[in-house]
Amino acid sequence: MPPSSTLDAAALEALTGRRIRVAGHFVDPVTLDGVEDLGDAVSIRVRAPDGGLHETVLDLEELADGTEMPERSIGQGTASLASSIFLVARRRDSDVTGAYHEVLGELDGVIAERLDRLTRAGVVGSDLVIAAIGAGLAPFTRYAEVELPSGEPVAAERFLEEVQTRVLAAVLAGLGPVDSATRYYVLVRTMFGWADVEFDEANNLAKSAGVELKNGLAHGPLRLADVSGKSVHMRDYAERGADPQLGQDGGRLVDVLHGLLWRASHAAHDVAPYLDATRPDPERLRQVAQALQGKALRGESESKPAEAQACERLLGAWGRLVEDNLLRSRA
């Protein structure tokens, strides 16, 4: 890919834990372990394939992102990209201060252009998200400093969070504001379908979405994922929906949807009491179901996973099963 985006030391830290290639420094891909800002350069600590730690200095400031996809053998039925990030370093010569509102004004266009280009190039999964985040940092990191109208400098962490939010919103176009766990679940299903996902891919995507995987979504009786060795299995409505406690705390919309899908399929008499107890936002719940149902039209030979079919059936009876029951319970 041609050089087109810029990163500084703070932005580089977002790649910690990722496999990277650093041109002219290491022959093989290495894992970024740490970053230290040296002012006009950046020192990075990396872990080699043999486990050894090494340090090198990049006479930085501009980093053009690119993506490679080396082959890797993993378990059958597990989705993986086995990708690395390719970094090319150049010095940033400008000491200009940027205005935050102008930087934000460029952001959506940069993200849209990069997502389109990467998607056409066949980049998917967490690589698509992370590469788009890297490109989205360019409007910020081309300046020595970015300020609010008050003159207060904008921290790199704040802009990185904004970029992550907008990239995920762009990838999941049409999905409104929902909780992080629900957004992550839809993101995994959108990018990997219903296959198990390699742990590194699932974990990197979780970091981009702002959720904790191993000790968060994969923890407890109402867990959303199972981690087994190097693969992650996202649990669907058939595995979770029957639990009477699922969705009762109102914290995660995907929990309510799973509970509703299970009841609509196996215990229709319990749909109304369940909606009365969970009180979801019907429009946001519908958006999540629409995102998970996949294509509305398909050929005769095409089949859908069970959860996508369940979402399709639910949406077909939405007025009767959801809206009418919610109206009665709130009357």
C-alpha positions in Angstrom: 0.0 0.0 0.0 1.3 3.5 -0.7 2.2 5.7 2.3 -0.7 7.7 3.4 -1.1 7.9 7.2 0.8 9.2 10.1 1.5 7.9 13.6 3.4 9.2 16.6 4.7 7.4 19.7 1.3 7.6 21.5 -0.5 6.2 18.5 2.1 3.5 18.0 1.2 2.2 21.5 -2.2 1.2 20.1 -0.4 -1.5 18.2 1.2 -3.0 21.3 0.7 -6.8 21.2 0.3 -6.8 17.4 2.6 -8.6 15.0 4.5 -6.0 12.9 7.1 -5.8 10.2 9.6 -3.0 10.6 11.4 -2.3 7.3 15.2 -2.3 7.5 15.3 -3.4 11.2 13.9 -7.0 11.4 13.7 -9.6 8.6 10.8 -11.6 10.2 7.5 -10.3 11.8 7.9 -9.3 15.4 5.5 -8.5 18.2 5.4 -4.9 19.5 6.1 -5.1 23.2 6.7 -1.4 24.2 7.2 2.1 22.9 9.2 5.0 24.3 9.0 8.6 23.0 12.5 10.0 22.5 11.3 13.4 21.1 12.5 13.3 17.5 12.5 9.5 17.4 10.7 6.5 18.9 12.3 3.5 20.6 10.4 0.3 20.2 10.8 -2.9 22.1 9.8 -6.0 20.2 9.6 -9.8 20.8 11.2 -12.0 18.1 9.6 -15.3 17.0 12.1 -17.2 19.3 10.8 -15.2 22.3 13.9 -12.9 22.6 13.4 -9.2 23.3 15.1 -6.6 21.0 15.0 -2.8 20.8 15.5 -0.4 17.9 15.1 3.3 17.3 12.9 4.6 14.5 13.8 8.1 13.3 10.1 8.7 13.0 7.4 10.6 12.8 5.4 9.5 9.8 4.3 5.9 9.6 2.5 4.6 6.5 0.4 1.6 7.4 0.0 -1.4 5.2 -1.1 -5.0 5.7 0.4 -8.4 4.8 -1.3 -11.8 5.2 1.3 -14.5 5.7 -0.1 -18.0 5.7 -0.5 -19.8 9.1 -1.9 -23.2 9.8 -4.7 -23.2 12.4 -7.5 -25.5 13.5 -10.1 -26.5 10.9 -13.2 -24.3 11.2 -11.4 -21.5 12.9 -11.5 -18.0 11.3 -8.1 -16.3 11.2 -6.3 -13.7 9.1 -2.7 -14.4 10.4 -1.8 -10.8 9.5 0.9 -8.4 10.4 1.2 -4.6 10.3 3.9 -3.2 8.0 5.5 0.0 9.3 7.5 2.5 7.2 9.1 5.5 9.2 9.7 9.0 8.1 10.4 12.2 10.0 7.6 14.8 10.5 8.9 18.2 9.6 6.0 20.4 10.6 5.6 22.1 14.0 2.2 23.5 13.1 -0.7 23.4 15.7 -4.0 22.0 14.5 -7.6 22.9 15.5 -9.5 19.9 16.9 -12.8 20.7 15.0 -10.9 20.8 11.7 -9.2 17.4 12.5 -12.6 15.9 13.3 -14.0 17.3 10.1 -11.5 15.2 8.1 -11.9 12.0 10.0 -15.0 10.4 8.5 -13.8 10.9 5.0 -10.4 9.4 5.8 -12.1 6.4 7.4 -14.6 5.9 4.6 -11.8 6.0 1.9 -9.6 3.6 3.8 -12.3 1.1 4.6 -13.4 1.1 0.9 -9.8 0.6 -0.3 -8.9 -2.1 2.2 -12.2 -4.0 1.7 -11.6 -4.1 -2.1 -8.1 -5.4 -1.4 -9.6 -8.3 0.6 -8.6 -7.1 4.1 -11.2 -8.2 6.7 -11.5 -8.9 10.4 -9.4 -7.2 13.0 -6.9 -6.2 10.4 -9.5 -4.1 8.6 -10.4 -2.4 11.9 -6.9 -1.7 13.0 -5.6 -0.6 9.6 -8.6 1.8 9.4 -7.8 3.1 12.9 -4.2 3.7 11.9 -5.3 5.7 8.8 -7.8 7.6 10.9 -5.0 8.9 13.1 -3.4 10.8 10.2 -5.4 14.0 10.5 -4.3 14.3 14.2 -0.7 13.2 14.0 0.3 15.4 11.1 0.4 18.2 13.6 2.9 18.7 16.4 -0.1 19.5 18.7 -3.9 19.7 18.3 -5.9 22.1 20.4 -9.5 22.7 21.5 -11.0 26.2 21.0 -10.0 26.9 24.6 -6.4 26.4 23.7 -6.3 23.1 25.7 -4.2 20.5 24.0 -6.0 17.3 23.0 -4.4 14.1 24.3 -3.6 11.3 21.8 -5.7 8.9 23.9 -8.8 11.0 23.5 -8.4 11.2 19.7 -7.6 7.5 19.5 -10.9 6.7 21.3 -12.8 8.9 18.9 -11.2 7.2 15.9 -12.0 3.7 17.3 -15.6 4.7 17.9 -16.0 6.1 14.4 -14.3 3.2 12.7 -16.5 0.6 14.4 -19.6 2.7 13.6 -18.5 2.8 9.9 -17.9 -1.0 9.8 -21.3 -1.6 11.4 -23.2 0.9 9.3 -26.8 1.0 10.3 -26.2 -0.2 13.9 -27.2 2.6 16.3 -25.6 3.4 19.7 -25.4 0.1 21.6 -23.3 -1.2 24.5 -19.7 -2.3 23.8 -20.4 -6.1 24.3 -23.3 -6.0 21.8 -21.3 -4.1 19.3 -18.4 -6.6 19.6 -20.7 -9.6 19.2 -22.2 -8.1 16.0 -18.7 -7.1 14.8 -17.4 -10.7 15.2 -20.5 -12.2 13.5 -20.2 -9.7 10.6 -16.6 -10.3 10.0 -16.2 -14.0 10.8 -19.7 -15.5 10.7 -20.4 -18.4 13.0 -17.1 -20.1 12.9 -14.8 -20.1 15.9 -12.2 -17.3 15.7 -8.5 -17.5 16.5 -7.8 -16.0 19.9 -5.4 -13.3 18.7 -7.9 -12.1 16.1 -10.8 -12.1 18.6 -8.8 -10.5 21.3 -7.4 -7.7 19.1 -10.9 -7.0 17.9 -12.1 -6.9 21.5 -9.4 -4.3 22.3 -10.5 -2.2 19.4 -14.1 -2.4 20.5 -13.2 -1.5 24.1 -14.2 -4.8 25.8 -12.2 -7.4 27.8 -12.4 -10.9 26.3 -10.8 -13.5 28.4 -11.6 -12.1 31.8 -14.7 -10.3 30.7 -17.0 -11.6 28.0 -15.7 -15.2 28.5 -16.3 -15.1 32.3 -19.2 -16.4 34.3 -22.4 -18.3 33.7 -23.9 -15.7 31.4 -20.7 -15.4 29.3 -20.8 -14.4 25.7 -17.8 -16.4 24.6 -15.8 -19.5 25.4 -12.0 -19.5 25.1 -10.4 -22.9 24.4 -6.7 -22.9 23.7 -6.1 -20.7 20.7 -9.7 -20.3 19.6 -12.7 -18.4 20.7 -16.3 -19.6 20.3 -19.0 -17.0 20.5 -22.1 -18.4 22.1 -25.3 -18.0 20.3 -28.9 -17.7 21.4 -29.4 -21.5 21.5 -26.6 -21.8 24.0 -27.5 -18.8 26.2 -31.1 -17.9 25.7 -32.8 -20.4 28.1 -31.0 -18.9 31.2 -33.8 -17.1 33.2 -31.2 -14.5 34.4 -30.0 -13.5 30.9 -30.8 -9.9 30.1 -32.4 -9.1 33.4 -29.8 -6.5 34.4 -30.4 -4.6 31.2 -26.7 -4.0 30.7 -26.2 -5.8 27.3 -28.7 -5.7 24.5 -27.4 -8.9 23.0 -28.3 -10.7 26.1 -31.9 -9.5 25.8 -32.0 -10.5 22.1 -30.7 -14.0 22.8 -33.3 -14.4 25.6 -36.0 -13.2 23.3 -34.9 -15.3 20.3 -34.9 -18.5 22.5 -38.4 -17.7 23.9 -39.8 -16.9 20.5 -38.5 -20.3 19.3 -39.2 -22.5 22.3 -41.5 -20.7 24.8 -43.7 -18.2 23.0 -45.9 -17.9 26.1 -42.9 -16.4 28.0 -42.2 -13.6 25.5 -44.5 -11.0 27.0 -43.3 -11.6 30.6 -39.7 -11.5 29.5 -40.0 -8.2 27.6 -41.9 -6.8 30.6 -39.0 -7.7 32.9 -36.2 -6.6 30.6 -37.8 -3.5 29.0 -35.4 -3.1 26.0 -35.3 -0.2 23.6 -37.3 -1.7 20.7 -35.6 0.3 18.0 -32.1 -0.6 19.1 -33.1 -4.2 19.6 -34.5 -4.3 16.1 -31.3 -2.8 14.7 -29.2 -5.6 16.3 -31.5 -8.3 15.1 -31.3 -6.8 11.5 -27.5 -6.7 11.7 -27.4 -10.4 12.7 -30.0 -11.7 10.2 -27.6 -11.1 7.3 -28.9 -10.9 3.8 -32.7 -10.6 3.6 -32.7 -12.2 0.1 -30.7 -15.4 -0.8 -30.6 -18.0 -3.5 -32.3 -21.4 -3.2 -29.0 -23.1 -2.5 -27.9 -20.6 0.2 -28.5 -21.4 3.9 -28.3 -19.3 7.0 -27.0 -20.1 10.4 -29.6 -20.9 13.0 -29.3 -17.6 14.8 -29.6 -15.6 11.6 -32.8 -17.6 10.7 -34.1 -16.9 14.2 -33.5 -13.2 13.8 -35.3 -13.3 10.4 -38.3 -15.0 11.9 -38.4 -12.5 14.8 -38.2 -9.5 12.5 -41.1 -11.0 10.4 -43.3 -11.0 13.5 -41.8 -7.9 15.1 -45.0 -6.0 15.5 -46.9 -8.8 17.1 -44.1 -10.3 19.3 -42.2 -7.2 20.4 -44.0 -3.9 19.8 -47.5 -5.1 20.8 -46.2 -6.8 24.0 -44.1 -3.8 25.0 -47.1 -1.5 24.5 -49.3 -3.7 26.6 -46.7 -4.0 29.4 -46.3 -0.2 29.5 -50.0 0.6 29.4 
